[in-house]
């Protein structure tokens, strides 16, 4: 890793999620040593990324928002070409 590259801390809550036969990669991460909050990102099978605009104070909050989105809006909303999830 080059000296100018930031170090990324990945939450243990990140991983592969499958619902209704659709699989996405859930990524919850932040800059190591920074107090800027956690980023929530979902990557679909076509390698298209959906990133929430807001950062989360904890990785648990980011994970809870992802679950809320799945429960209320469905995983299909996160697939390429669909509208980004409503952000709260």
N, C-alpha and C positions, 0 to 999 in steps of 0.2 A: 504494500500500500504506500502510495506517495505521501510525503510528509504534509502536503497541503490538503489531503482528502479528509473530510470529517469522519469520525467514528460513529457508527450507527448502533444503537441499542435496540434489539428486537425483543418484543414481549414474548413470553412463553405462551401467551394466549393466541399467537399467530398460528396459522396452519391451514390445511386443506379442509374445506367444508362442503358437504354434499347435501342437497335438499331437493326433493322432487326430481331426482335423476340428474340434477345439474350440479357440477362441481366448480367451485371457485377457490382461489387462494386468498386467504385473509392475512393481511399484513398490518401489524400494529407496531410502530417504531417511533423513535425519537433520536435526536442528536445526543450522544453520550456527553454527560457533564453539563448539558444545557438545561435550563428550566423553562423551556418553551412549550411543553406539553407533548402529548402523544398524537401521532398522525394515524388516521384510519384509511386503509387502501384495500380495494378488492380487485383482483385480476382474474379475468375470465379465461376460457379455453383458447380464445383467439389472441390472448396476451394484451387485451384492452384493459386499461386501468381506470377505476373510478376512485377518486380521492375526495374525501370530505374536506370542505373549506375550513371548518373549525377544527381546532386542536382540542384535545381532551386532557383534563388534569391528571387522570390516571389511566392506565391501560385497561382496568376494569370498566371504566366509563366508556371507553372506545368500544370494547367488546359488547357492552350492553346496548349501545347505539346500533351496532351491526345486527344484533339479535332482534332489536325492535324493528329494524328495517325489514328483516326477513319475515317476522311474524305479521307485520302490518301491511307490507307492500309486496312481499314475495321476492324470491331470488331472481325471477325473470327480469325484474327492474334493473338488475346489476349487469345484465348481458350487453354486449357490444351493440350499439345502435339504439339502445333504449335511453329514456330520459334519466338523468342523474337523480338520485334519491333526494327527497326533501331534507334539508339540513336544519337542525334545530340548535 
